[in-house]
Amino acid sequence: MNSEEKLKSLKKELERLKSDKIRKEEQLNNLRQKRDDIISQITELGYTPENLSDEINKLKEEIDSQLDEIESKLSKGIVNERQI
């Protein structure tokens, strides 16, 4: 490969890299916007991203407790269809 061909190849690679950079920057901006939208939705629900994990764990515990209660009532035969 002569110098001219090598230069053309390098220019072509440079253009490809520039194009990739622009595309990646656009993806990053889109992801940041989606993150901001999700944070806004979480905040509207009265939570913060920092306490969301704790809230999820509380809900899981509440669900487990209610399931235990239902299983207990089922085993005792006290559940009717309206209570479920």
Secondary structure in CASP SS format (residue, H / E / C, confidence):
PFRMAT SS
TARGET T0000
AUTHOR 0000-0000-0000
METHOD secondary structure of the structure
MODEL  1
M C 1.00
N C 1.00
S H 1.00
E H 1.00
E H 1.00
K H 1.00
L H 1.00
K H 1.00
S H 1.00
L H 1.00
K H 1.00
K H 1.00
E H 1.00
L H 1.00
E H 1.00
R H 1.00
L H 1.00
K H 1.00
S H 1.00
D H 1.00
K H 1.00
I H 1.00
R H 1.00
K H 1.00
E H 1.00
E H 1.00
Q H 1.00
L H 1.00
N H 1.00
N H 1.00
L H 1.00
R H 1.00
Q H 1.00
K H 1.00
R H 1.00
D H 1.00
D H 1.00
I H 1.00
I H 1.00
S H 1.00
Q H 1.00
I H 1.00
T H 1.00
E H 1.00
L C 1.00
G C 1.00
Y C 1.00
T C 1.00
P C 1.00
E C 1.00
N C 1.00
L H 1.00
S H 1.00
D H 1.00
E H 1.00
I H 1.00
N H 1.00
K H 1.00
L H 1.00
K H 1.00
E H 1.00
E H 1.00
I H 1.00
D H 1.00
S H 1.00
Q H 1.00
L H 1.00
D H 1.00
E H 1.00
I H 1.00
E H 1.00
S H 1.00
K H 1.00
L H 1.00
S H 1.00
K H 1.00
G C 1.00
I C 1.00
V C 1.00
N C 1.00
E H 1.00
R H 1.00
Q H 1.00
I C 1.00
END
